[in-house]
């Protein structure tokens, strides 16, 4: 018997059905259903024998899904109905007892929460693996000078190790954000029913323990309408993907003929269909392009949720494809970034030659004047005049004559200038905490190693 006198229109069925994508939640649906069956028996709602039959049937359904033998029927609206339909085919009428004291509303919220929990854990682990690869690279290239950039213009010299460790810092924060996601998924929706609770004295604490949640969600209305954990995950994923995009952008630049700072391995590059000489850093380029895709999923889910009244609305069906694609995309990008960096080769001579540009030490010359009592704004202007004179004469600042120095910077002698501009001086002078001087870089490496040895719980 149905509430409706007319059958559903085929167009509405196509719009309403989610089984084509939410079948991915089947392992979580089966896991929570097995725990639910055991809880119903503990509460005396069904018999122990009935719970055993339900668990046996659910195990068989799970085996069919795992092996690819599960047959999705045209009238299987969603994963929950498909699993229950097949369960009833296997165990008979007792299968209809499984849905006692729960609704698809709390059921789907629990499935999605379990999915997000697993994906946040994996993303955190992959971010940690990429951090470890970057730390290894930094250790192998500890004292390799290179120019750092602002506005894509050479700014100051740094060590390659220092630059690589900047990416470690970004990934460390990504890993913390995924850790926060795990904390935020601590409340179990199951047992909230459709929205008001259920008419049975169920043990939601038992369910929470069985399914790995810290506690039951305290409010049934919030439990079925909450998708904050999905937003939290997508937000962390979008930020992480943006970091990978920036990393990819640098590798694209560094591997160009104009820079020639590095070369990506053949395994992560592509050729041209028409130009035989080309070696394109396509993996790095795709890291750039995938980021807005992940961010788009975050924005789209905000759009789904932003105007919804409580509690459950069919709009919430639109959370899954955003989550699924974002998780798949991010995990692929993290793995690809690690593989690409592991095989990258850096050109020490090319980077060192670029870092030896004397103009990169202009701030160091200004700071020397500051130590002699010249206000920084004044010293900045003095050194700017030296730079302009060198550029106009087509020489390096160290090649300016004594006469030039007397006219432009009377507080500086040729020996002073030579001392500041000598190879490595600008690098090792950056001895402030977090700076690029080797003792400070070694401190950063040690801290990164310690953090990798004690990952977040």
N, C-alpha and C positions, 0 to 999 in steps of 0.2 A: 504494500500500500504506500502511496506517495502523497505528499502534500499538493502536488501539482497535477492538474487534469491534462495538460498537454506536454508532449516530449520536448526536450531542449532542442533548439535550433542548432544545426550543425556549425554555424558560424560562432554561436555562443560557446559551444563545446570546444571549438578550436581556441577561442579566446580564453576560456576558463581553465583549460587543462594545463597542468604543470608537469605531468609525468615524464615528458620528453627531457626535462632537465633535472627535476628534483629526485629522480631515481638515484642520483648520486648520493642522496642522503640515506639510502637504504641501510647501510651498515649501522648508522646511528639510530635509525628507527627501530631496527631489530634489537640493538643493544638496550635501548630504553624500554622496549616492549618486554623483553625478557625480565628486566628488573621490575617492571610494573606487574607482571604476572606473579613473580615471587612475593611482591608486596601485598597483592590482593589475597594471596593465600595466608600470609602472616596476619592479615587483618580479618581473616575469616569470611571474606567476601566470596571467594571461590575455594574449592577444596585443594588440598596438596596434590591430589592426583590430577585434577584439572590443570593446575599450574604446571605440572610435569609434562602433560600433553601439549600445552601451549609452548613450553620451552623446546620440546622436541620438534614441534612443527616449525617454530621460528628458526631453529638451527638448520632445518632442511631448506627453508626459504633462503636463508643466508648463503647456504652452499650453492643453490641454484644461481643466485645473483653473482657470487664470486666467480663461478665457472662460466658465466655468460649464457646459461641455459634458461634464465628466467624469461617467461613469455609475458610481455606487456600486452594487455587487451585493449581494444578501442574504448571501452567504458571505464578503464582505470584512470580516474580523474587525476590522482596524485599518488605519490609514493605510499602514503599511509593506507589509502584504499586498495592499492595494488597488493601490498604486503598482507593486509587483512583478508583480501579475497583469496589469495593463494594459500594462506594459512588455513582458512576454512575448508578449502578443497582438500588439504592434506589431513587435517585432524577432525573435520566434521563440525557439527553445530557448536561444539565448545569454543571454536574459534571466535564466535560472536560474543563470547564473554570477555574477550581481551579489552574491549573498548569501555568496559565498566569503569566509572570513576575517572574518566579523562575525556578530553575533547581534542579534535584536530588542532584547536587553537593553542593549547599548551603543549601538544605533541610536536607541532612544527617549530614552535619557539625553542623547544629543547633540542630538536635535531639541529637547528641552525646554530644554536649556542655551542653544541658539541663540535660541529664542523669548524666554526670560527676558532674555538679553543685549539684544535689540532693544527690549523693553518697558522695561527699566531706562534705556536710553539716551533713549527718548522721554519717559519720566516726568521725567528730569532736565532735558530741554529745555523741557518744559511748565512745570516748577517755575521755571526761569529766566525764562520769558516772563511768568509771573505776578509774579515778583519785579520785573521791569522795569515792569510796569503799576503796581505799588504804589509804586515809586520815582518814577514820573512823577506819580502822585497826590500823593505827599508834597511834591514840588517845587512843584506848583501850589497846595498848601494849606500852605505852609511855616509861616506865622505865624498860623494859625487856632486860637485857644484852644478848649479843650473840657475837661470834667471827665474824669479817669480814675477808675476804680472799684475798690474791693475789696468783696467780699461784695455786689456790685451796689448799693453805697451810694457816693455821691460821696466821693472821697478827697482828691485833689489835682489842681490844674489842670495840663494838659500841652498841647502843640500837637498838632493832628491829624496833622501830619507825623511827629511822634515816635511816635504810636500806630501809624500805618501802617507805619513802619519796624520795629516789633516783629514784624509778620507777615513782613517781609522776612527777619528773622533766623531765624524758624522754617523758612521755605522754603529758606534757605541751607543749613541743616542737613539738610533733606530731600534737597536736591541732592547733598550730600556722601554721604548714605547710599546713594543710587542709584549714585553713583560707586564706592562700595565694592562694590556688587553687581557692577559691571562687572569690578572686579579679582578678585573671588571666582570669577568664571566663566572664569578663565583657563586651566583644565585640560581638555583634550579627552578625553571618555570613549571615543570611537570607536577601535576596535582592541583593546579589552579583551575582546571576545568575550562569551560567556555569563557568564564570571566569572573564568576562569583564564588568559586570553590565547588566542591562536590558534596553529595549527600551521603558519604560514607566516611567512617573514621579511619582515614588512610594514614600511613606513616611516611610523610614526605621526607623526614630526616633520614630514614632508611634509604629511600630513593636517592637522595643527595649523596650519601656515602657510597652507594653502589655505582653511581655514575660519575663520581669524581668531582662533585661540586662541594663547595665549602658549607653551603647552607641552602635551605629552600628560600625562594623569593618570598618576602614577608607579606606582600599584597597581591591578591589574585588578579586584580585589574591591571596593575603594573606588569605583572608577570607575562600576560599574554600579549600586551601591546608593546613591550620593551624590545627595541632593536638597537639600543645604544651600543651594545657590544659589536654590532655589525659596523656602525659608524666609527667606533674606536679602531677597529681593525683596518677599515678602508682608509682612515686618516693616517694611521701609521704606515700602511702600504704606499699611500700616495707620496708621503714624505720620503720614504726609502727609495721609491722609484725615481723621485726627483733627484736624489743624491746620485743614483746610478746614471741618470741622464747627464748630470754635470761631469761625472767621471768619464762617461763615454765621449762627451764633447771635448774634453782635454786630450783624450787618446786620439781622436780624429785630428785635432790640431797638431799634436806632437808627432804623429806618424806622417804628416804631409811633407812634401819635398821642401817646403819653405822652412819648416822647423827641423825635421829629421832628428828629433830627440829619441824616437823609439820606433820599433817596427813590431807590429802584431804578428803572431804566428800564422803560418799559412792555414792552419786548421780553423782560424777565426777570421778569415778574409775571403774575399771573392774577387773574381776577375771581371773583365769587361767582355760583352758580346761582340765588340767591334775593335777595341784597342788592346792588342796583345800584351802591351807593357804594363797594364794597370794591375795594381794590387790595392783593393779597396777595403778599408776597415769597417765592413758592413756590420759586424757584431756591435762595435762601438756606436755606430750610427743608429742602430735599432734600439740600443739602450736609451738614446735620446728620445726616439719616437714612441716608445712604449709608455713613458712616464705620463703623458697627458691622457692616455687610454685609462690608466689606473685612476688618475685624478678625476676623470670623467665619471667613473663608477661611483666615487665618493659624492660628487655633486649630484648625480642622478638619484642616489638613495636619499640624500637630503631632500630632493624634490619630491620623492615618494612620501616621505614622512612629514613634511613640514606643515601640512594642513589637516592631518588626520585627527578626527575625534577619537577618543578612547571607546572601545577597546580594540577588538580585532576588526579589520577591514580587509577586503580582498586585495586592496592595493599592496598589502604586505607580501603578497606572492612575488612582487617584483624585487624583493631583496636578493633572491638567490642567484640569478644570472649575473648580477653585478658582483656579488661575492665570489662566485665560482671563477669568473674570468679574471678578476683582479688577483685572486690567489694564484691561479695558474700562471698568469703573466709575470707577477712579481717573482715567484719561485724560479721560473725559467730564467729571468734576467739575472737574479742573484747567482745562479749556477753558471750562467754564461760569462758573467763578469769575472768570477773566480777563475774559470778556465782560460779566459783571454789574458788576464793579468799573469797567470802562472807561466804562460808561454811568451810573454812580451820580452823584447830585448831592447836595452837602452844603449845609446851611443854616448859614451863618456866624453870623448873628445869634442863632439859637436856641442854638447851641453856646456862643457867647461869653456869652450871658446865664446859662447854666447854670454856666459856668466862673467867672463873677463872684461867685458865692456866697462871701461872706467866710469862712464856716466852713472852706472848703477851704485857707485859709492858716493854720489854727490851729498847725500844726507850725512854720511860719515865725515865729510870735509866740513859741513856746516856745524856738526856737533863738536868738532875739534875747536872751531872758533868759539863755540859756547863755553867750552872748558876754559877758554882764555878771557872769559868775561863779556863776550859779545852777546847781546840778546838774540834769541833764536830768529826772530823775524828779520833782524838786521843781517845776521849771518846767512839766512836763507837768500836774501837779495844779493849778497856778495857772491855766493857760490853760483847763483843763477847767472850773474855776469860772467863768471869764469866759464860756465858751460856755453854760454852764447859766444864768447870769444873763441873757444876751442872749435865750436861748430863752424863759425865763420872762417876760421883759418884752415879747417879741414884736418885738425890734429887731435890727438887725445889730450885730455887735461894735463897729464904729466909732461907733455911736450911743450907746454906753454913756456915762454922764456921768463927769465928772472925779471926782466923789464915789465912783462905783462903782469906778473904777480905783484910787483911793487905798485903798479898803477891800479890794479883791480882788487887786490887783497893784500894790503901791506902787512897784515898780521901773519901772513903765511910765507914761509920760505920754501924753495924747491925741495929741500929735505923733508919738511913737514908734509908737503903734498905727496911726495914719493912714499913716505911711511904709511900714510892712510890708504894709498892706492896700491900698495904691494899685494901680490897674489894671496888671497885667503884672509886678508885683514878684515874686510867688511863682513865676512862670514863669521869669523870667530869673535868679532866685537859684539855680536848680538847675544850677549850672555844673560839677558833677563830671563826670568822663568818662562818657559814655553817658547823661547827663541830658538834660532837655528844654529847657534854655536854647538860644537860637537858634544861637550859635556851635557848641555841641555837636551839635545836629541837623544843621547843615551838614557837620560832620565825618563824621557817620554817612552822610549822603547821598553824600559824596565816596567814602567807603569802599565803599558799595554799588555806586556807578557803576563804580568800579575793578574790583570783583569781577565785575560783569556783563560788563565788557570782556574779562576773562580767565577764561572758564568752565573748570571742571575738564575734564581730558582725557577 
